[in-house]
Amino acid sequence: MALVINGLLFVAYAANPLLVSDGWYYLDVFLRKGIEHDLALRDFFVRRAGVDHSQPLLKLIYLVELWFFELDFVPQAILGFACAIGIAYVIKRNLNKDIKEDGNGWIAWLGFAAVLTPLLSLNSGAVWTWPDVSVQYVIFLVVAVFFSLFASALVRGRGVAAAIAATVLTTVVASDVSTIAVIASVVAALLRYRSFRHDGWRTVAAVVVAFLVTDAVLYLITPVVGGAAASTDTGRLLLAQLPNAWEWIVLPLANALVSFERLRALVPHHVVLTQVLLACLLAGCHVGFWVSFFRSPTTRSRTFAAILMLFFYGLVGGIIVSRVTVFGSDYLNSPRYILYYQFNLVALVIMLCARAVDAGHMTRARWIAAGLAACYVALQLPLSVHAWRAAPYHRSAYQLFARQIDLMRKDPRNTPERCAPQLPICRMGPEKRSVLISLLYDHRLNLYSRPVMEVHGLPAPDGSLR
């Protein structure tokens, strides 16, 4: 409970209410039509050329914030926080189904609490201060439900229709992430194909067909507006990064436990060494995870854990192909990707709980694993302290963003000195700046909304602080 309250208070206080990064693109191509009452269904699927996602569910959330919150983006961060708890509940339900007849309900509650720790951790400020990152938990909740239904259909041989429906929904709302989710599910089924029911292949085939058909339909109806074409030289760029390939393993694992930004504060002179040690510790846990998966009986929870772990591998692979090839291996230290990295910790916790369900009690090896988990929980205290110390600086940054945006409203031809990199409008032409900022100003939205200014302490258009 303390973890939930602490995290929720942090989100409410430190999340950014302003338009930043991709938000300005969506204001231009989507929200503007919502403001002008000119939205069509296809507008929910608009995306840029190259590596981009249509994100229809996130656009719907933007629209709700426009209608009810005057385009304050903090509500979507709070919604993401709630959906992170929802993911933990989905996992608890899977554990409950496995132990229903064993009388070990405490294991499911222990798993619920343990899973919440990485999901709600303040390990990375960007996960909870950047609402466009926080809200991705909404998508991952849909993905978690899909994993749960797919695992149940494989193990029990029932619920295929529900798994198909979840596939279609996941493909629609999760964009490219759905591809990784479906591949992870199919690979998990292949790894233990002898252990599932004889009609398991029917489930796999039905899910794959549902995904391919839905994805093809979405491709046909998705408009492409702006952006740059994807690089056709990904292979060469990837080969150029091979000397740093060890970082592709070390950085995601280490950041899952302690983010790069936190390590720089805690052990400033030994960051790389600490990352290697943390990664080695977690890599050993991954070996134990897969040994347990192949040697233990097939259950819903264990299958869910395997799919989730493969999903984590796929997410990291996607970052390497789409981002590392452009920005280098250090980009894996980006704070926002902690949200993806934490899924491997969640998978480990589920597998540990599944082993406890098998035995009905804790063996020596499981007590050691539980001790490591307790150390991770204790680690949340210094991580949380560091996050709260940085929170006032985040709010100061938001005030600076607001002042710079308003300066460009008053003089679109003049770019403020040291304009924040989080504001792509700084790099737009005067005409585009004028149109987009005037849209906010004329309709009293976002930084020009009086309630938003008062709640978040943003400067009024005259430069004073509310």
Buried (B, 14 or more C-beta within 10 A) or exposed (E): EEBBEBBBEBBBBBBBBBBBBBBBBBBBBBBBBBBEEEBEEEBBBBBBEEBBBBBBBBBEBBBEBBEEBBBBBBBBBBBBBBBBBBBBBBBBBBBBBBBEEEEBEEBBEBBBBBBBBBBBBBBBBBBBBBBBBBBBBBBBBBBBBBBBBBBBBBBBBEBBEBBBBBBBBBBBBBBBBBBBBBBBBBBBBEBBEEBBBEEBEEBBEBBBEBBEEBBEEBEEEBEBBEEEEEBEEEEEBBEEBEEBEEBBBBBBBBBBBBBBBBBEBBEEEEBEEBBBEBBEEBEEBBEBBEEBBEEBEBBBBBBBBBBBBBBBBBBBEBBBBBBBBEEBBEBBBBBBBBBBBBBBBBBBBBBBBBBBBBEEEBEEEBEEBBEBBEEBBEBBEEBBEBBBEBBEEBBEBBBBBBBBBBBBBEEBEEBBEEBBEBBBBBEBEEEBBBBBBEBBBEBBBBBBBEEBBEBBBBBBBEEEEE
